[in-house]
């Protein structure tokens, strides 16, 4: 009904946006709490996207510049 994964459901449960009932080891989310959440506007109109790290800087130019500088050094 929610169209999200288990991790998001556990997050909603911990924030009190969903209510669950525990029967033995099973944790069942109450249908009424799901319907109430959907009536309030759901879990958000746009899904959160994880932030990606910037691509690693290429050190190839630095290595070439260093190799060139070393090769130009006078030998003793």
N, C-alpha and C positions, 0 to 999 in steps of 0.2 A: 504494500500500500504506500509506503514512504518512498520507495525507489532509492534506497541507500543501503550501505553495507552495515555489517555488525558493529564496526568501530564507531560509526556515526550514531547508531542506536544506543550504544553504551555511553557515548558522550551526552546524548540527549537525556538519558536516564540520570546521569550524574549531575546535570544542570537542572533537573527537576521538570523538564519539559515533557517527559513521558513518565508514566507510572507503571511499575511492574509488580507482579505477584509471584512469590516464590512457593513452588510446590515440590517438596523434596529438594533435589539438586537443580531442578529446572527453574529458570527465571522467565516468566511469561509476561509479555507486555500487554497491558489491558487495551482492548480494542477501542474502548471509549476514550482513552488518552490519545491514541493515534488519530481518531476522528476529530478530537478537540484541537490537536496540533494542526491538522490539515485545515480546519475551520479558521484558525488564527493566521493562516498564511503559509503553512508548511515549514520546511526547514531552511528556506532561503530561496530566492529566485535564481541566483547564480551560484553554481557550486564553487567552493574554495579550491583554488589550484595551488599545489605546492610550489614554493619559490625555488627556482633552480639556481645553482651556483654559477658564477661567471666562468666561462671557459678558461682553462689554464693558459697562461701566457707562454708563448713559444720562446724558448731560449736558444733557438738555432742561430739567430743573428748575433746574440751575445757570445756564443761559442766561436763563431767565425771571426768576430772582431778580436777576441782574445787570441785566437790562433794566429791571426795576421800580425797582431802586436808582438807576440812572442817571436814570430819568425823574423821580424825586422830588428829585433834586439841584437846588438853586437855581441859576438862571442869573444871571450877572454882567453 
